[in-house]
């Protein structure tokens, strides 16, 4: 085991008078390791130790680790299955292939299954900060790709989020915002479920009384222990199920084409 990680691990699990949760937890330091090194380190830990590590790490520190891991990964691609309630209507599931450049922000996506199958979208903040380029499939795409405002009714017809939010750093910031707003009300109640059948560590958070205005009345988040990222998010608001996102096949990519002419 990497001696630096071992030192972090031992200090996080055995320290009796930590200065703060973020200082005592080894998770943020682990998240900053290169991905392959993280993979190797995880193999050295027993399931019991991993459970203990997650269960004793506060949610704000887990999210901090997620941001560190996302930044360390750089440009990455992922398969995403999503379902959202938009304007009061629960949409049908969509399967996407998404490529994200963290900074400067750029996103490329294609809808593989579900409504609007075949749609291709590219966004590059260095080209047009407030517009994206989209090409529809089939007859709708005969006229070719077009520029659309990122917050137009057309771009938000099947999602609650602007395209920039598909980056893990933005997703985590949305969760962080909800947790911070809940603190004056007493904060979320946390229930650790442990590892699911796909080896993702899952936690359910329930909003405190008076938290109907929060983004999440209930949030179920599952983290990949190697990626140190939330790869499943199930969000309910005061009206019920709001959105579901599942990320798989997340991996860094050396090169990606975000040019408007690429679709």
LUMNU-886317 format. One line per field, with one value per residue: residue number from 1; residue in one letter; chain; x, y, z of N, C-alpha, C in turn. Coordinates in steps of 0.2 Angstrom, whole numbers, always signed. Example, Ala and Ser with C-alpha at 12.3 -4.5 7.8 and 13.67 -1.06 7.14 Angstrom:
2
n	1; 2;
res	A; S;
chain	A; A;
n_u	+66; +64;
n_v	-28; -11;
n_w	+39; +35;
ca_u	+62; +68;
ca_v	-22; -5;
ca_w	+39; +36;
c_u	+66; +64;
c_v	-16; +0;
c_w	+39; +39;
end
This chain:
263
n	1; 2; 3; 4; 5; 6; 7; 8; 9; 10; 11; 12; 13; 14; 15; 16; 17; 18; 19; 20; 21; 22; 23; 24; 25; 26; 27; 28; 29; 30; 31; 32; 33; 34; 35; 36; 37; 38; 39; 40; 41; 42; 43; 44; 45; 46; 47; 48; 49; 50; 51; 52; 53; 54; 55; 56; 57; 58; 59; 60; 61; 62; 63; 64; 65; 66; 67; 68; 69; 70; 71; 72; 73; 74; 75; 76; 77; 78; 79; 80; 81; 82; 83; 84; 85; 86; 87; 88; 89; 90; 91; 92; 93; 94; 95; 96; 97; 98; 99; 100; 101; 102; 103; 104; 105; 106; 107; 108; 109; 110; 111; 112; 113; 114; 115; 116; 117; 118; 119; 120; 121; 122; 123; 124; 125; 126; 127; 128; 129; 130; 131; 132; 133; 134; 135; 136; 137; 138; 139; 140; 141; 142; 143; 144; 145; 146; 147; 148; 149; 150; 151; 152; 153; 154; 155; 156; 157; 158; 159; 160; 161; 162; 163; 164; 165; 166; 167; 168; 169; 170; 171; 172; 173; 174; 175; 176; 177; 178; 179; 180; 181; 182; 183; 184; 185; 186; 187; 188; 189; 190; 191; 192; 193; 194; 195; 196; 197; 198; 199; 200; 201; 202; 203; 204; 205; 206; 207; 208; 209; 210; 211; 212; 213; 214; 215; 216; 217; 218; 219; 220; 221; 222; 223; 224; 225; 226; 227; 228; 229; 230; 231; 232; 233; 234; 235; 236; 237; 238; 239; 240; 241; 242; 243; 244; 245; 246; 247; 248; 249; 250; 251; 252; 253; 254; 255; 256; 257; 258; 259; 260; 261; 262; 263;
res	X; X; X; X; X; X; X; X; X; X; X; X; X; X; X; X; X; X; X; X; X; X; X; X; X; X; X; X; X; X; X; X; X; X; X; X; X; X; X; X; X; X; X; X; X; X; X; X; X; X; X; X; X; X; X; X; X; X; X; X; X; X; X; X; X; X; X; X; X; X; X; X; X; X; X; X; X; X; X; X; X; X; X; X; X; X; X; X; X; X; X; X; X; X; X; X; X; X; X; X; X; X; X; X; X; X; X; X; X; X; X; X; X; X; X; X; X; X; X; X; X; X; X; X; X; X; X; X; X; X; X; X; X; X; X; X; X; X; X; X; X; X; X; X; X; X; X; X; X; X; X; X; X; X; X; X; X; X; X; X; X; X; X; X; X; X; X; X; X; X; X; X; X; X; X; X; X; X; X; X; X; X; X; X; X; X; X; X; X; X; X; X; X; X; X; X; X; X; X; X; X; X; X; X; X; X; X; X; X; X; X; X; X; X; X; X; X; X; X; X; X; X; X; X; X; X; X; X; X; X; X; X; X; X; X; X; X; X; X; X; X; X; X; X; X; X; X; X; X; X; X; X; X; X; X; X; X; X; X; X; X; X; X;
chain	A; A; A; A; A; A; A; A; A; A; A; A; A; A; A; A; A; A; A; A; A; A; A; A; A; A; A; A; A; A; A; A; A; A; A; A; A; A; A; A; A; A; A; A; A; A; A; A; A; A; A; A; A; A; A; A; A; A; A; A; A; A; A; A; A; A; A; A; A; A; A; A; A; A; A; A; A; A; A; A; A; A; A; A; A; A; A; A; A; A; A; A; A; A; A; A; A; A; A; A; A; A; A; A; A; A; A; A; A; A; A; A; A; A; A; A; A; A; A; A; A; A; A; A; A; A; A; A; A; A; A; A; A; A; A; A; A; A; A; A; A; A; A; A; A; A; A; A; A; A; A; A; A; A; A; A; A; A; A; A; A; A; A; A; A; A; A; A; A; A; A; A; A; A; A; A; A; A; A; A; A; A; A; A; A; A; A; A; A; A; A; A; A; A; A; A; A; A; A; A; A; A; A; A; A; A; A; A; A; A; A; A; A; A; A; A; A; A; A; A; A; A; A; A; A; A; A; A; A; A; A; A; A; A; A; A; A; A; A; A; A; A; A; A; A; A; A; A; A; A; A; A; A; A; A; A; A; A; A; A; A; A; A;
n_u	+4; +2; +13; +9; -5; -8; -4; -13; -25; -24; -23; -36; -45; -41; -38; -41; -44; -48; -44; -53; -66; -63; -49; -46; -51; -47; -52; -53; -39; -36; -44; -37; -27; -20; -31; -28; -20; -28; -37; -28; -25; -38; -40; -32; -39; -51; -68; -75; -67; -68; -82; -82; -74; -82; -93; -89; -86; -91; -104; -101; -88; -86; -92; -83; -72; -77; -77; -63; -59; -65; -59; -46; -48; -50; -54; -67; -77; -94; -107; -124; -139; -155; -169; -182; -193; -201; -208; -219; -222; -218; -204; -200; -187; -170; -155; -139; -123; -110; -98; -86; -77; -69; -63; -58; -76; -84; -95; -101; -114; -124; -139; -143; -154; -171; -183; -180; -170; -154; -151; -138; -127; -117; -107; -97; -89; -79; -81; -95; -103; -116; -123; -128; -124; -134; -139; -153; -160; -165; -178; -180; -167; -163; -162; -150; -137; -140; -139; -143; -150; -144; -153; -165; -183; -183; -171; -173; -183; -184; -177; -171; -160; -146; -135; -122; -122; -120; -107; -97; -93; -102; -114; -111; -109; -123; -128; -121; -126; -139; -137; -131; -141; -150; -144; -148; -160; -158; -152; -149; -156; -146; -144; -135; -134; -125; -114; -121; -126; -118; -107; -106; -106; -120; -130; -144; -152; -163; -173; -174; -188; -198; -191; -196; -194; -181; -170; -169; -180; -178; -164; -155; -139; -126; -110; -95; -82; -69; -69; -72; -84; -101; -111; -124; -139; -154; -167; -179; -192; -204; -215; -213; -205; -191; -180; -168; -152; -140; -123; -112; -97; -88; -74; -57; -53; -41; -41; -54; -67; -74; -79; -90; -92; -91; -103;
n_v	-6; +11; +22; +35; +35; +25; +32; +42; +35; +28; +39; +44; +34; +31; +42; +50; +63; +73; +88; +93; +86; +85; +86; +74; +64; +52; +51; +63; +65; +52; +53; +62; +55; +47; +38; +25; +21; +23; +13; +2; +3; +2; -12; -17; -15; -22; -27; -23; -13; -3; -1; +5; +16; +24; +25; +33; +45; +62; +69; +81; +80; +69; +74; +84; +76; +70; +81; +83; +71; +72; +83; +79; +69; +75; +77; +67; +53; +45; +34; +38; +35; +43; +50; +61; +72; +85; +100; +96; +83; +67; +61; +49; +37; +41; +36; +41; +46; +54; +66; +75; +90; +97; +110; +123; +123; +111; +101; +86; +77; +62; +56; +40; +30; +31; +45; +57; +50; +49; +62; +74; +84; +98; +108; +122; +132; +141; +144; +148; +155; +155; +147; +132; +119; +109; +94; +86; +70; +60; +66; +78; +82; +87; +100; +102; +106; +117; +133; +135; +144; +140; +139; +139; +136; +125; +118; +114; +106; +93; +91; +96; +103; +114; +111; +112; +106; +93; +89; +82; +90; +100; +94; +89; +101; +106; +97; +100; +113; +111; +103; +113; +123; +116; +116; +126; +122; +110; +101; +87; +70; +56; +40; +26; +14; +5; -6; -9; -22; -19; -15; -1; +12; +16; +29; +36; +52; +62; +76; +89; +93; +107; +108; +108; +117; +114; +108; +94; +83; +71; +61; +49; +43; +35; +30; +27; +18; +17; +27; +38; +45; +51; +40; +36; +45; +48; +58; +65; +77; +88; +84; +71; +58; +66; +66; +54; +48; +38; +34; +26; +16; +26; +35; +42; +52; +55; +63; +74; +79; +95; +104; +114; +110; +97; +89;
n_w	+0; -4; +5; +9; +7; +17; +29; +29; +29; +42; +50; +48; +53; +65; +73; +88; +92; +81; +72; +63; +53; +39; +39; +46; +39; +27; +14; +5; +2; -4; -15; -23; -28; -43; -55; -57; -47; -36; -39; -37; -23; -17; -18; -8; +3; +15; +14; +25; +31; +21; +22; +35; +33; +24; +31; +42; +37; +35; +25; +19; +17; +9; -3; -5; -8; -20; -29; -29; -35; -47; -53; -54; -63; -75; -93; -97; -101; -101; -99; -97; -89; -87; -79; -78; -69; -77; -78; -71; -77; -78; -87; -100; -98; -103; -112; -112; -121; -114; -115; -106; -103; -90; -86; -97; -97; -106; -116; -123; -130; -134; -138; -135; -132; -130; -129; -142; -148; -155; -156; -156; -147; -144; -133; -130; -119; -122; -135; -137; -124; -119; -128; -136; -148; -158; -166; -173; -175; -189; -200; -194; -193; -205; -209; -204; -191; -177; -168; -151; -137; -121; -110; -116; -120; -128; -126; -113; -113; -109; -98; -81; -80; -86; -99; -94; -82; -82; -79; -66; -56; -56; -53; -40; -33; -34; -25; -13; -11; -7; +5; +13; +14; +22; +34; +44; +48; +54; +47; +36; +38; +40; +32; +31; +19; +15; +4; -12; -24; -35; -30; -25; -14; -4; +2; +10; +12; +21; +21; +34; +45; +38; +27; +14; +4; -1; -13; -13; -5; -2; -4; -12; -13; -22; -21; -31; -25; -30; -41; -32; -34; -35; -42; -44; -42; -34; -33; -24; -22; -13; -20; -24; -33; -42; -50; -58; -60; -67; -68; -78; -84; -83; -88; -90; -104; -117; -128; -135; -146; -146; -155; -164; -177; -177; -176;
ca_u	+0; +6; +14; +6; -12; -8; -4; -20; -30; -23; -25; -43; -49; -39; -37; -46; -46; -46; -45; -59; -68; -60; -42; -45; -54; -42; -55; -51; -32; -37; -48; -33; -22; -21; -36; -26; -17; -34; -39; -24; -26; -44; -39; -29; -44; -56; -75; -77; -63; -71; -88; -80; -71; -87; -98; -87; -84; -96; -106; -98; -81; -87; -93; -76; -68; -79; -74; -56; -58; -67; -54; -40; -49; -49; -59; -69; -84; -98; -114; -129; -146; -158; -176; -183; -200; -201; -215; -225; -223; -212; -202; -197; -180; -165; -148; -134; -116; -108; -91; -86; -71; -70; -61; -64; -81; -86; -99; -103; -118; -128; -145; -143; -160; -177; -185; -175; -164; -150; -149; -132; -127; -110; -106; -90; -89; -74; -84; -101; -104; -123; -127; -125; -125; -138; -142; -158; -159; -170; -181; -179; -160; -162; -159; -143; -136; -142; -137; -149; -148; -143; -158; -171; -188; -182; -166; -175; -190; -184; -172; -172; -153; -143; -130; -116; -123; -118; -101; -98; -91; -108; -118; -109; -111; -130; -130; -118; -130; -145; -135; -129; -147; -153; -141; -151; -166; -155; -148; -152; -155; -142; -145; -130; -136; -119; -113; -126; -124; -113; -101; -107; -109; -126; -133; -150; -153; -170; -173; -177; -195; -197; -186; -200; -191; -175; -169; -170; -183; -175; -158; -151; -133; -122; -103; -91; -76; -63; -69; -74; -89; -108; -113; -131; -142; -161; -169; -186; -194; -210; -220; -212; -199; -190; -175; -164; -146; -135; -117; -108; -92; -84; -66; -54; -51; -35; -44; -61; -69; -80; -80; -97; -92; -91; -109;
ca_v	+0; +18; +24; +41; +33; +22; +37; +45; +30; +27; +45; +45; +29; +30; +48; +51; +70; +76; +95; +93; +80; +85; +84; +68; +59; +50; +51; +68; +63; +46; +55; +65; +50; +45; +33; +18; +20; +22; +6; -3; +4; -1; -19; -19; -14; -27; -24; -21; -7; +1; +1; +9; +22; +28; +27; +38; +51; +66; +69; +86; +78; +64; +78; +87; +71; +69; +86; +82; +66; +74; +88; +75; +65; +79; +76; +60; +51; +41; +32; +40; +34; +48; +51; +67; +75; +91; +104; +92; +77; +62; +59; +43; +36; +42; +34; +46; +45; +60; +68; +82; +93; +101; +117; +127; +118; +109; +95; +83; +71; +59; +52; +33; +27; +35; +51; +61; +46; +51; +69; +76; +91; +100; +114; +124; +138; +145; +146; +152; +153; +154; +143; +125; +117; +103; +91; +81; +64; +59; +71; +84; +85; +88; +107; +103; +108; +124; +136; +137; +146; +134; +139; +140; +131; +119; +114; +112; +103; +86; +91; +102; +106; +116; +106; +112; +102; +86; +88; +79; +95; +104; +89; +89; +108; +106; +93; +104; +118; +108; +102; +119; +126; +112; +116; +130; +118; +104; +96; +80; +64; +51; +32; +22; +7; +0; -7; -13; -28; -17; -12; +6; +13; +20; +33; +40; +58; +64; +83; +90; +97; +113; +108; +107; +121; +112; +104; +87; +81; +64; +60; +43; +44; +29; +32; +22; +18; +19; +34; +43; +50; +49; +38; +36; +50; +48; +64; +67; +84; +88; +81; +64; +57; +72; +64; +49; +48; +33; +35; +20; +16; +32; +34; +48; +52; +59; +68; +74; +85; +99; +109; +115; +107; +89; +86;
ca_w	+0; -4; +12; +10; +8; +23; +34; +29; +32; +49; +54; +48; +56; +72; +77; +93; +93; +75; +71; +59; +49; +33; +41; +49; +34; +22; +8; +0; +0; -8; -21; -27; -31; -50; -55; -57; -40; -32; -40; -33; -16; -15; -18; -2; +9; +16; +13; +32; +32; +16; +25; +41; +30; +21; +37; +47; +34; +34; +18; +15; +15; +3; -8; -6; -11; -26; -33; -30; -40; -54; -56; -55; -69; -81; -97; -96; -104; -97; -101; -92; -89; -83; -80; -74; -70; -80; -79; -69; -81; -78; -94; -101; -98; -109; -111; -116; -120; -112; -114; -102; -101; -84; -87; -97; -97; -113; -115; -129; -129; -139; -135; -138; -132; -127; -133; -146; -149; -161; -155; -154; -144; -142; -130; -128; -116; -125; -141; -136; -117; -118; -133; -138; -155; -158; -173; -172; -179; -194; -204; -190; -194; -212; -210; -201; -184; -176; -162; -147; -130; -116; -106; -120; -119; -132; -123; -106; -113; -106; -92; -77; -79; -91; -101; -90; -75; -83; -76; -59; -52; -55; -49; -33; -31; -32; -19; -8; -10; -3; +12; +16; +15; +27; +41; +49; +50; +58; +43; +33; +42; +35; +33; +27; +17; +13; -3; -16; -28; -40; -26; -24; -7; -5; +8; +9; +16; +22; +23; +40; +45; +36; +21; +8; -1; -3; -20; -12; +1; -1; -9; -12; -17; -22; -23; -33; -21; -34; -44; -27; -37; -34; -49; -44; -38; -34; -30; -23; -19; -9; -24; -25; -38; -47; -56; -57; -64; -66; -72; -79; -89; -82; -88; -93; -111; -119; -133; -136; -150; -144; -160; -167; -184; -176; -176;
c_u	+4; +7; +10; -2; -13; -8; -11; -25; -30; -25; -33; -47; -47; -38; -43; -48; -44; -47; -51; -60; -64; -52; -41; -47; -48; -45; -53; -44; -32; -39; -43; -27; -24; -26; -33; -22; -23; -37; -35; -25; -32; -44; -36; -33; -49; -63; -77; -73; -66; -78; -87; -78; -77; -92; -96; -85; -90; -98; -103; -91; -81; -88; -87; -72; -70; -77; -67; -55; -60; -62; -48; -41; -48; -55; -61; -76; -87; -105; -119; -136; -150; -165; -178; -191; -199; -207; -220; -226; -217; -210; -200; -190; -176; -159; -144; -127; -114; -100; -90; -78; -72; -69; -56; -70; -84; -90; -101; -108; -122; -133; -145; -150; -165; -179; -179; -169; -161; -148; -142; -131; -119; -110; -99; -90; -84; -76; -90; -104; -111; -127; -124; -127; -128; -140; -147; -157; -165; -172; -180; -172; -159; -159; -152; -143; -138; -140; -143; -146; -148; -149; -165; -176; -186; -176; -168; -181; -190; -179; -173; -165; -150; -137; -124; -116; -121; -111; -102; -97; -98; -113; -117; -110; -118; -132; -127; -123; -136; -143; -134; -136; -151; -151; -145; -158; -164; -152; -152; -151; -151; -143; -140; -133; -131; -118; -119; -122; -119; -107; -101; -110; -114; -128; -139; -151; -160; -170; -176; -184; -194; -193; -190; -197; -184; -175; -171; -174; -180; -170; -155; -145; -129; -115; -99; -84; -70; -63; -70; -79; -96; -110; -120; -134; -150; -163; -176; -187; -200; -215; -219; -205; -197; -185; -170; -158; -142; -129; -114; -102; -88; -77; -64; -53; -45; -37; -51; -63; -75; -82; -87; -97; -92; -97; -113;
c_v	+6; +20; +31; +40; +30; +27; +40; +41; +29; +33; +46; +41; +29; +36; +49; +58; +74; +84; +96; +87; +80; +84; +77; +62; +58; +51; +56; +67; +57; +49; +59; +61; +49; +39; +26; +16; +19; +15; +1; -3; +1; -9; -21; -18; -20; -23; -20; -14; -2; +4; +6; +16; +27; +30; +32; +44; +55; +67; +75; +84; +73; +68; +82; +82; +70; +75; +86; +77; +68; +79; +84; +71; +69; +78; +68; +59; +46; +39; +34; +38; +39; +48; +56; +69; +83; +95; +100; +85; +73; +60; +52; +42; +38; +39; +38; +43; +52; +61; +75; +84; +98; +108; +118; +122; +117; +102; +92; +77; +69; +55; +45; +29; +32; +41; +55; +57; +48; +58; +70; +83; +92; +107; +116; +131; +143; +147; +151; +150; +151; +150; +136; +124; +110; +101; +86; +75; +64; +65; +78; +87; +87; +95; +108; +105; +115; +126; +137; +139; +140; +134; +141; +135; +124; +115; +111; +108; +96; +85; +97; +106; +109; +111; +106; +108; +95; +84; +86; +85; +99; +100; +90; +96; +109; +103; +97; +110; +116; +107; +108; +123; +123; +113; +120; +127; +111; +99; +90; +75; +59; +44; +29; +15; +2; -1; -11; -18; -26; -14; -5; +7; +18; +23; +37; +46; +60; +71; +84; +93; +104; +114; +107; +111; +119; +108; +97; +86; +75; +63; +54; +43; +38; +31; +26; +23; +20; +26; +40; +48; +47; +47; +36; +41; +49; +53; +65; +74; +83; +84; +74; +64; +63; +70; +58; +49; +42; +33; +28; +21; +23; +31; +41; +47; +57; +65; +68; +80; +88; +104; +109; +111; +99; +86; +87;
c_w	+0; +3; +14; +12; +15; +29; +34; +31; +39; +53; +54; +52; +63; +76; +82; +94; +87; +75; +68; +55; +42; +34; +43; +44; +29; +15; +3; -2; -5; -15; -26; -30; -38; -50; -54; -50; -35; -33; -36; -26; -13; -14; -11; +4; +9; +15; +20; +33; +27; +19; +31; +38; +28; +27; +42; +44; +33; +27; +15; +13; +9; -3; -10; -10; -19; -31; -34; -36; -47; -57; -58; -62; -76; -86; -97; -100; -100; -101; -95; -93; -85; -84; -75; -75; -72; -81; -77; -72; -80; -85; -94; -100; -104; -107; -115; -116; -119; -112; -111; -101; -95; -84; -93; -100; -105; -112; -122; -127; -135; -136; -138; -138; -129; -132; -136; -147; -156; -161; -153; -152; -142; -139; -128; -125; -119; -132; -141; -129; -116; -123; -134; -145; -155; -165; -171; -177; -184; -198; -200; -191; -201; -213; -207; -194; -183; -169; -157; -140; -125; -111; -109; -118; -122; -129; -116; -107; -110; -101; -88; -76; -86; -93; -97; -84; -76; -81; -69; -55; -51; -52; -42; -30; -29; -26; -13; -6; -6; +4; +16; +18; +21; +34; +46; +52; +54; +54; +41; +38; +37; +37; +29; +25; +16; +6; -6; -20; -33; -37; -26; -17; -7; +2; +6; +14; +15; +25; +30; +40; +43; +30; +15; +2; -4; -10; -19; -5; +3; -6; -8; -16; -16; -25; -25; -29; -24; -37; -38; -30; -36; -41; -49; -39; -39; -30; -30; -20; -15; -13; -26; -30; -42; -52; -53; -62; -62; -71; -72; -84; -89; -83; -92; -100; -113; -123; -134; -141; -148; -149; -163; -173; -183; -176; -182;
end
